[in-house]
Amino acid sequence: MGVRSIVRKEVAEHLSSKRFPLIFMLILLSGLATAYFGVQSVAQARIREAEQAITFLRLLSGTGEAPLPSFVYFVGLFGPIIGIALSFDSINREVASGSMLKMLSNPIRRDNIITGKIVAGLLIILLLISCATSLVVGFVMLIAGFGPGIEGAFRIIYFVLASFLYVGLWFGVGLLFSIIFRRATTSALACISLWIFFTIFVYWIVDIIATELAGLRYHFPSPPLAAYVQYFEIREALSRISPFTLYAEAASALLNPEIRSLSIFYYYAQDLPTPQPLSLDLSIVLAWPSFSALMAIFIIVLTLSIVTFMRAEVKPTWA
Amino acid sequence: MSEKDVVIKAVNLTKKYGDLVAVKNLNLEVYEGEFFCLLGPNGAGKTTTFLMFLGLTRPTSGSAWVCGYNVITHPIEVRKRVGFVPEAPGLYDDLTARENLTFTADLNGVPKGVREKKIKELLEKVGLLEWADEKVGKFSKGMKQRLAIADALIKDPKVLILDEPTAGVDPTGSEEILSLLKTLTREEGITVLMSSHLLHHVEKYSDRIAIMTRGEIVRVGSVSSLTKEENVIELELTEVDEDLISKILELRVVKSVERHGNKIVIVTSGDVREEVLRVMSGNIRKVLGMKFTPSLERVYARYVGEGT
């Protein structure tokens, strides 16, 4: 009873908020832009019928030649903003306005509130991502004149799932911060800082560490190949602490059957004479480590926010 | 009053936040159908006490019972029977009055069939029926408070707890809120427990009051019995001499006598008008006027001190 009414209220609130159309436009426009430019570049090459499905998926996951980054890249970049926008003031706003206290004074359990908020937020995220993805897929089909095929359709569903986990984990971060910080602005800033850190700064830091550890500077000006390989391996391993990396790996491996490896050897694999596309099963196997890491972070963050909310003491300052 | 009529009972209720003692050994009984007011300055522990009565904050020691349910072990049962209006009314500004009530009705499991009718009745009761479909963001503070009261009434509570319902509301609005609460106690037998720091409101409407300061209840009693503790008698005479003043000072409950020209202001802890007149009898002095005022303000000031 309690959870359902909270979910209903939350969903209504999200859908009627002014933020909702904004974030929807953000994700949709970036999707459409990538698809459009992708199709443009594909249109110049003749595509054989056998290659159509793969080409279609490549449009979403990105190609080397496309001028703009791919849909995967955009979701990876802006997805966190969607999650954060839906949750950064979820709890503290209600505490500040007194509605939290009023809600709690009714015969419901406290966990109903946080569960309701999580369920509602995740529903909205799922709705947003599947909507935006469907629109982009439809748009690409319209101007490219071919579809992704059955296997491709399943790949797209898995991609939606991975995106859901990724955006969902940032939603959890926002929710957690909205419990920890009493002011919505503080929590928004904390979220944005974390987002900037994990999408930009972490790669600079990782690069510096990898350069030092592999001894690239020590071997300057002509380091041996082994040092380079080591540098790439370290950089790759460390960059996986960022959910952005994990998501990009999982999503592109799930979408694009041409991706045969997520490690540095991918670069060699690309150069093999006739690289065979992977079957869906194998793509899932390939994406699984990153996918499950995303799932783990997702669960940890949401659990943390539930625990923090349940342990927070109702104080007179809540009134 | 018999034991059965006690609706809220607190026994040695204590709440500490670290070193700070917010509520200290609070003992209190509120009877059914009563208009009870908790008076005290900000930070006296009134809100904390309410939060404990609602089972939202766990007491450090001691316990409380509301409607016969222990607030620590059966908070849900307590919250089924108690309506709460926080100081910030906690309504959703983007929703209409009706939508706000619908959400609370939903939370309380009010069946769909009766919901519409009930919301309409409550809006009518608090005088907001014509505003039912307006967004709450447009409402004045007083209207919000009345809507919050309707919101708290949706579960048909036995007890209504209100935290500073008149704070920031204009005098007319405050009168409306308080007379609405009074009607609820008289006509529907709802027990009202509210906090305030505005004495003149409390004096007029409540049956009993408790003065709370620094986490402790220092005085409980009916309004009439409390106000009797400090009285002011103002006398206007044709002439005043020091002899008269010293004679009045000798009377049993007189605390101080001040002279302002031909006026004498006597502060007492009882009604000594007759004695004062007797002191003057036999003299040629004429009394031009006499005013007797029981003063809750002075009682409050005595207990709460200068910190108000």
Interface residues (C-beta under 8 A of the other chain):
Chain A: M1 G2 S5 I6 R8 K9 E13 S16 A96 S97 G98 S99 M100 L101 K102 M103 L104 S105 N106 P107 I108 R109 E313 V314 K315 P316 W318 A319
Chain B: Y17 A22 T47 T48 L51 L54 L56 T57 I76 E77 R79 K80 V82 G83 F84 V85 P86 E87 A88 P89 G90 L91 Y92 D93 D94 F103 T104 D106 L107 N108 G109 A148 D151 A152 K155 D163
